[in-house]
Amino acid sequence: GENVEQHPSTLSVQEGDSAVIKCTYSDSASNYFPWYKQELGKRPQLIIDIRSNVGEKKDQRIAVTLNKTAKHFSLHITETQPEDSAVYFCAASSGGYQKVTFGTGTKLQVIP
Amino acid sequence: SAVISQKPSRDICQRGTSLTIQCQVDSQVTMMFWYRQQPGQSLTLIATANQGSEATYESGFVIDKFPISRPNLTFSTLTVSNMSPEDSSIYLCSVEEGSPADTQYFGPGTRLTVL
C-alpha cells in the first residue's frame, strides 16, 4: 500500500519568513495530493491540493509543488504569520473514493 | 463543501463499556470514512462505509471492535466496543466530494477518554 513520509516533524520560523514542508510517497498510482492544516482542538482543514497533471499550484501565500518522477511534493508558505501556527499534514490518494494516506504531520510554530 | 456534524463531541467512559459515535452530513454522499487520531499523531483510517454494504476495515481494525452502520446516504455510526484506555483518541468521520470525488472533508471529531 501507499506510504507517505513527511519532514520535518517540527518547524519554527520567524514571522515573515518562509516555511517549507516536504513529503514523499511510494505508490506511483497516486495522483491526488492534498494538504491539511489542523489547529489545536480543531478538525483538519483542506488548504490546498494538487493533481498529478500539474507541477505547481499557488493560492495567495501558499504553494504546492509536485515532482512525479521523484515521488515527492512540498508545501511552501511565504510571509508566515502567527496564525499559520498549526500542524500540517500531507496526503496522497489514487483518487475517486480511494483511500487517502496521511503523512505524520509537521508542527509549525511562527514566532512573532 | 458538505456540513458534517458529530455526536457526542467528547465523552469520558469506563473501560469495558461501548460508545456509539454519530456522523451526520447535510447532503447525500457515497462514501463515508472513519479515522482515529491518537494524541499528537496523524490520522489513521479505521474503515470505509458505503451505504447498503458492509464497511471495509483497514488492517488492524476489526468489525467486532469497531462496528459501523450506514443506514442511508447522510448518516453513519461508529461504535467503539469493550473499551480500554488504549482507545482514548479523537475519532473523526469524513466524506469525499468534488469531481473527481477525492477531496476529503472532516467532521469536528469526538474526543474519547477511557478510564
Contacts between the chains, C-beta under 8 A, distances in Angstrom:
chain1	res1	chain2	res2	distance
A	32	B	100	7.9
A	32	B	102	4.8
A	34	B	103	6.4
A	34	B	104	7.3
A	42	B	108	7.7
A	43	B	92	6.5
A	43	B	106	4.4
A	43	B	107	6.5
A	43	B	108	5.2
A	43	B	109	5.7
A	44	B	43	6.9
A	44	B	92	7.7
A	44	B	106	5.2
A	45	B	106	7.8
A	46	B	103	6.3
A	46	B	104	7.6
A	46	B	105	6.9
A	49	B	103	6.5
A	89	B	42	6.3
A	89	B	43	7.0
A	93	B	102	5.6
A	95	B	100	5.2
A	95	B	102	4.1
A	96	B	100	4.8
A	96	B	101	6.2
A	96	B	102	5.9
A	97	B	30	6.5
A	97	B	31	4.9
A	97	B	96	5.9
A	97	B	101	5.8
A	97	B	102	7.4
A	98	B	102	7.2
A	99	B	45	6.2
A	99	B	48	7.3
A	99	B	58	7.9
A	100	B	33	8.0
A	100	B	45	7.5
A	100	B	102	7.7
A	100	B	104	5.6
A	102	B	42	4.9
A	102	B	43	4.8
A	102	B	44	8.0
A	103	B	42	6.6
A	104	B	41	7.8
A	104	B	42	5.1
A	105	B	41	7.6
A	105	B	42	5.2
